[in-house]
Amino acid sequence: MVSNPRFVEMPQPLGLFAGDLFKRGIEYLDAFEFLNKDREQFQFAGCFLFAHSLELLLKSFLAAHEVTKHEIRYVLRHDLPEILKRCKEYSFPFVAYLDQYAAHTFEMNKDFDFRYPSGFVLTMPRPAECAPIARGLAAAIQPIVFKASKDANLKFASETRIHKGKKIRWSD
C-alpha cells in the first residue's frame, strides 16, 4: 500500500469515539421524539430510533471506559441487556426503569422486527413513557462521556501536533 503524504492514519482514541457515539445517540433520541410527538402508539421507525438511541448511549459509556471498538461492535452487537450488564462493571449510574426498558426493547427487536416486516406483534410502552428513560440515561452518563472525550481530545491534539496540515483518518 502506498502512503499518502497528505493523510496520517491512526486508530481513533476511545474517548473521541465515546463522544461521537453519545452525540449520535442524542441525534437518534431527538429524531424519536420528533417522530412520535403527540402519538399514543409507536410506529416501527420510532421503535428503531428509540432502541438505537439506547444502544449508542450505552456504548458511549463503555467507550468512555476504554472498552474496545471490537468488543462494542462485534461482541456486544445489539444486545441491550448484555450491553447494560457490561456497563454495570464500571460503576454505571442508576437510571430508573432502564433495565426493564432495555430488556423489553431487546425482546421486541430480537429478530430485527423494528427494521424488517416479520408479522410479530409489537408491544411497546407509549413513546411518552420511553423518552424520559432515554433522556435520564443521557443525563446520567453525559459528564462521564464528556470528560473522557475532552481528555482524549487534549491528548490527541498534543500527540498529533507534529502532523500539522495533514488530515487524520481513523484506521480502525
Buried (B, 14 or more C-beta within 10 A) or exposed (E): EEEEEEEBEBEBBBBBBBBBBBEBBBBBBEBBBEBBEEEEEBBEBBBBBBBBBBBBBBBBBBBBBEBBBEBBEEEBEBBBBBBBBBBEEEEBBEBEBBBEBBEBBBEBBEEEBBBEEEEEEBEBBEBEEBBEBBBBBBEBBBEBBBBBBEBBBEEBEEEEEEEEEEEEEEEE
